[in-house]
Amino acid sequence: MIRKIYLILLGIYAGYSLVYSQTPELFSKDAILDKVANQIKVFPQEKVYLHIDKSTYLPGDTLWFRAYLVDATFHLDSQDHRFVYAELVNPMDSIVSQVMIRQNENHVYQGYLPVSHNLAEGVYTLRAYTRYMIANERENIYKRPVHIVTSQWNKIKIKSVNGEKGRSSSLVLSLLEASGQKSVRDAQMSVKTKKSIPLKVSEKTNDIYVEYGKNLKEKNSSWLLSFKDNDGNYFQRFFPFGTTNEDYDVSFYPEGGYLLNGISCRVAFKAIGYSGNSIDVSLEVLDEEGQAVAVGQTLHEGMGVFTITPELDKKYKVICTNNYGREKTFDLPVVNERIKYGLKVDAQKESFKVTISSAVDAAPEPLYLIAHVRGMIIFSSELQESQKTFLFSKHDFPAGVVQFLLLDKKGNPLSERLAFSDNLLSASCDIDLGNSSMKKRELTNVKLQITD
């Protein structure tokens, strides 16, 4: 299988690579092909995907799935492994169901996971992997959310009131049903690091009072509520650890990796609450004199962007405020005097606009630009100017994440930028059912013909 991938790799590179080099010993076409192909040969990567029958299940259901195992570069079927492992994991990172499947006579991975009758309601994680993936890079295993719901909780409306006091957070839960307040007794709270924590329940209102410190939130992302009502019915459900007015952190990502001296730079940011959920914030960037030099706000899922022209040896503060008025201050990454060049990428409708940016004090030097998708080099060229703009047609790239790399004359990476190519190939499918008259649950043979 590896030899097959290696030969295909050379063939695709021969058709796609464009190399204009003045240093053939380092950046020649053959040198690049040999290095990348050898990397894939020595350390191949793979992907697994699970196709499931639905996204929401009841306790006692069966989760049916089909697994697709491919090599990560060309998305061809991988025959290097006999088994694929699938697991259903609860919000406390405990495995509640696991299965190991192998290919059947038709070279298909298919199987099922039983959903236990006693599972608590919540958002679980379905993951899949091979032993090779676990042994090398665990972050590459397949994951997707799966909702487990129960009919009991569908009849209950939950009202929550949040509070903060010093380093502690509090939460008051009111459980309402059609007849009024839900009766609660023997209520307990469980977290990953502690299995049983008694809760306070109001004798008058049956409200549930939860208090937790910052240390508990940092070690746990979810907690499990369990209780009984006056009729002896047992209820349990997972809740995220945190509130809408929780503490949060903000991370900053200058485009290309670094801020450049005296050049307008775009900075992306991501706001995450301590519960792991994204939150909305607005921000203001202040210089050392306290003057505002940039503003921004989250646009989607806690993510946003702002533009700043930073100066060398200056420090900048970012004042962030969430929707509840909670204000926090963060330091913006400083300008690195050793970094003189960076990449800017604008994804347009039919093309990628790639701009090489240089700091105001940058001296001209040989630079090299490489673009590849999953290890397939699409473009490689020496730049004749320190600042230049390239326009790449999206039709020259296969669908997937494109990595643009800027290198110095020794091949060291100076900047990188990722962009998504949505150049999806269209196909038509002809379906032949044969007999147009079919009975209920009758075995039916279907012929499919797919053409590009």
N, C-alpha and C positions, 0 to 999 in steps of 0.2 A: 504493500500500500504506500509506504514512504517513497519507494522508488518511482511509483506511478505519479505521485504528487510532484516529485522533483522534476520529472520530464515535462509534465504539464506546465510547471512553473517557468522553465526555460522557454517553452514555446510561447507562452503569453507575454513574457518579458520581451522576447524578440520582436513581438508585434506592437507593444505599447511603449517601450522605453524610448525616450528621446534624450540623448546625452551629448552635450557639447562641452568638452573638457580640455583644459590646457595642462592638466596634471594626470596623465593616463595611469600612472602607477597607483593612484589613490581613487580617482573618480572615473575610470574608464568604464565602459559598458560591461565588459566582462568581469571586472572587479566587483561591481555592484551586484551583478547577477550571482556571482559565486558566493559572495558574503551572505546575501539574503537567502539564497537557496540552501546554503549549508546550515544557516540558522534554523530553517524549517525542517531540514533533514535531521539535525541533531536534537532539536527541541520542538517537535510538532505540537500544535495545539488543536483542541477539538471543542465542539459545542453540542449541547443536547437541548431539545425542546420537547415539551409535553403538550399534546392536544387533548383536552379534557372534555367530557360530555356536557358540563355546565359549570357555572361559577359559584352557585349557592347550593348548599346541601343541608339536609336535616339529619340529626343524630339517627343512626341506624341505616342511612343510605350507603350506597356503594359508589366510589369515585372511580369511574372507568377512564382509561387514558391510553394514548398511543405515543410512543417516544420516537424521536428522530435524532439520530446520532450522526454528526457530520464532522469533517475536518474544518478547522476554523478559517483556512485560507480560501478554499474554493467551494466550500459547502457541498462537497461530494460525500456520499455515504462512506462512513468509516467502518471498516471490518476488523479493526485491531483489538476490539474488546468483545468478550462474550456476554457480559452482563451490564445492565443499567440498573441503578438503584434509585428508588423513589421513596420519599418520606413526606408525611404530613406532620407539621410542627406547630405546637400551640404558641400563643403570644409570650409565654415564659421560656421559650426555646427548648421545650421538652418534646421528644418524638412521641407521637400518639399512634402512629401507624407507619409501617415500613414494609417494603417488598423489594425483592431482587428478581429481575426478569431477564430472560435470554431471547435471542432471535428464534422465531418459529421457522417452519420449513419454507415460508415465503420471504425470509429475511426481514421480518417485521418484528419490532419490539411492541408488545401490547400487553396490558395487564390491568389490575385494579387494586385499589386501596379500600379496605373496609373503614367506614366511619362509625365509631363506637356509639352505642346508645346513650352513654353517660357523659358525652362531651358537653362542655359549657359553651354557651353562645359566644361568638367572637370572630375576629379575623385571624385565620390561621395562615401558615406559609406552606406551600407545596414546593418541594425542591427535588432536583434530580441531578445525578452525577455518575461518573465512572470512577473506578479506583485510581486511574491515572490523573483525573482532574483533582481529586482529593489530595493526592500525594504531591502535586505541584503547586497549584494556585487555587485555593478554596474560593476566592472571590469570583471565579469564573463559573461556578456551578449555577444551574438554572433555578430561578425562584419566581413564584407568582403568588399573589394573595388569593385565598379561598375563604368564602364566608360560610360559617356554620350558624344556622338560625334555628330557633325553637318556637313552637306555637305559643308557649307560655309567655314569653317576653313580648310577643306581638300584641298582647292585650294590655300591656303596661306602658304608660307614658312616664318618662323620667324628666324631672325638673332638678336642676343643679344650681347651687349658689356657691361661688368660690370666694376664698378669703386668704389674705397674707398677713402674717405676724412674725416679724423678725426673719429668722432663717427657716420658719415653718410655714407650710401651706395647709389650708383646710378646705374641705369640700362637704357640703350638705346635700344629700340625695333625698328627694321626695318621690316615692313610687306611687303613681296614681292609676286606678282602674275605673271601670264604669260606675261601680258602686261607691267610689270615694278613695280614701287613702288605703294603700295596700298594707295589710298586717305583716309585721316583721318580727321574727324571733330567732334566737341562736345565730345571729349574723356574725360572720367572720370574714376577714380579709387575708388573702394569701399573696405573697410575692415570691420571686425566684429565690431570694436569699433567706426568706423566712416563711414557713408553710402556714402558720396560724397566728393571726393578730386579731384579738377581739375588737369589735367596733362598739361605739356608743349609739344606742337607739333610744329616741325620745319616747317615754311612756305615753305622752299625750298625743303626739302627732305621728309616731312611728317613723319619723325622719331618721336617716342614717348619717352619723357624723364621723368623718374621716379626717385625721390629722397626720401629716407626715413631714419629715425633715428633708433638707436638701440632699443629705447623704443617701437616703433611701431612693430618691428620684434618680440620682446619678448611677446607682447600681441596678435599677430596674426600669424597664420601659412600660410594663403593664402590671395590673393587679387584678386579682380574681375576687369577686363578691359572691358569697354563698349565704343563703338563709332559708328558713322555712316560714310558711304562713300558718294561720290558725287551723287550717284544714290538714296540716301535715305535708303539704306539697313542698318539694325541694326545688329551689331556684339557684342557678349559678350563671355568672356572666363575666367575661373579661372586659376591663375598661382600660383605656390608655392612662399612663401615669402623667398627670399634668392637667392643666386647665387652660381655658382660652386666655387667661391673664397670667400665664406662667412666665418664669424667667427664660431668657433666650440668649443665643449667641449668634454672631454674624461673621461670616468668612468672606474675604475679598480675593478676587482673581483677576489681576491685570491681564489684558489681552496679550497673548504671546508668552506670558509667564512673568514679565518684569515691567516696571515703570521706567520710561526713558527720559533722560534729562532734557527739559525744554521742549518736549514733543507732546502734542495732544494724545492722550491715552484713554482708551475705554477700559473701565473696571467693572466686571460683573460681581455681584454679591449674592449670598444666600443666607436667609434668616431661618434658624431652626430653634424651636423650643426645647426645653429639657426633656419633654416627653418623646422627642424625635419627630414631631409634626412640624411642618412648615408654618410660618406665621407671616403676617403683613406688617411692614415697618416703613417709615419715611426717614430720610437721613439728610444730614447737612455736613459737608466737609469743611473744616476750619484750618487755616494756616497757623503759623506760630504767633501771629499778631491777633488771632481771633477773628479774622475776616473770612467770610464764607466764599469758597472758591468753587464749590460744586454742590448740587442737590440731586436727590433721587428718591425713588420709592419702588416697592416691590410691584411687579406686574403680573406674575403667575407663580403659584406654589412657592412663595417666599423668595423668588428670584427677581433681580432687577439689574439695572446698569446705569452708570453715570460716566461723565467724561471730565478729565482733569489734565492740566498741563503742569506736571510736577517740576520742581527744581532740586538740583543736587544740594546735599547737606541741609535740607529742610525737612521738618517733621510735620505730619498732618494728623489731625484728630477727626474722627467720625462720630457725630452725635446721632444716635438712632432712637426713635420713639415708636412704640407699637400703638395699636388702636385704642389701648386703655390708658395711654399716657405714661407707661413705664419707659423711662429714659436710661440708656446705657451709652458709655463712651468706649470706642475702640481705636487702636492705632492703625493707620493705613501703612502698608508696606512702603519702605523707603526706597529711594532711587539707588540702585547699585552702580557705582561708578565704573565697574568693570564691564557692565553690559551696555553695548553701544547700538545694537540692532535688534529689531523685533518684527513680528509678522502681524498684519491686519488682514482679516478675511471677511468679505461681505458676500453672503449668499443671495444672489439675484435669481430671477425666475428661470433663466436659461443658462446661467453661468456662475462661476465663482470669480470675484474680483480680489486678487491677492496683492497687497501692497507691502513692500519692504520699507520699514521706517528706520531712521537712524537718529541718534541723539545729536544735539547741536554741536557737541565737541567730538564727534566721531571722525576718525581718520579713515580715508578710503582703504579697503582691503578686499581681497578676493572672497566672495561668498558663493554658496551653492544652495540651490533650492530643489527639494525633492518632494514629490507628492505620491502617496501610495494608499491603497485600500487593502487592508488585511494582509499586508506584505507584498502585494502586487504593485510594482513600481510603474506608475502611469507617466510620470514626468521627472526628469532629472537634468539640471542645467547649471552651468557656471554663469553667474551674473556679471555682466560687464560694467554695471553701475551700482553704487552703494544704495541708491534709492531708485526703485523701479516698480511699475505696476504690471501685473499679468492678468489676463482675462482667459479663464479656462471654461470651455463649454462643458456643461454637465453631461452631454451625450458621450464624452470621452471617458467617463467614469462609470463603473458598475455601481449598482445600488449599495449603499452602506456608508460607513463613517470614513471620510477622507482625512488623512493626516498630512498636513503640510509641515515640512521640516526645513529650517534654515541652519546651515552648517558653515563653520569657518574653513580655512584652507587645510586644516589638519583633520577635518571630519568631525570636529566636536560640535554638538548641538548648541545653538545659540537661542533658538526660539522655536516653539511649535504651536500649531493651531489646528483644531478639529472642526470639521464641517460635515454635514450630512448630505449625501447625494441621493435624491429621490428619483433617480432615473430608473424607474421600475419598468421592466419589459412587459408589454401587453401580450396576451395570448387569447386565442379563441378555443372554445371547447365544444365539440359536437357530442351529444348524448343520444345513444340509441338504446331504448328500452325493450326492443324486440316486440314482444306481445303487448299490445296496448291495453288489454283487458287483464287485470290482476285482482286476485282475491286478497282479503285481509290477512296479513302476516304470511303471505305466500313468498317462498324463495324467488327472488327476482334477479336475473343476470343483467347487468348494465355495462354497456361498452362505451368507453370514453376515448375520444381522439383529441389531443391537444396540439395545436400548431401555433408557431410564432407569427 
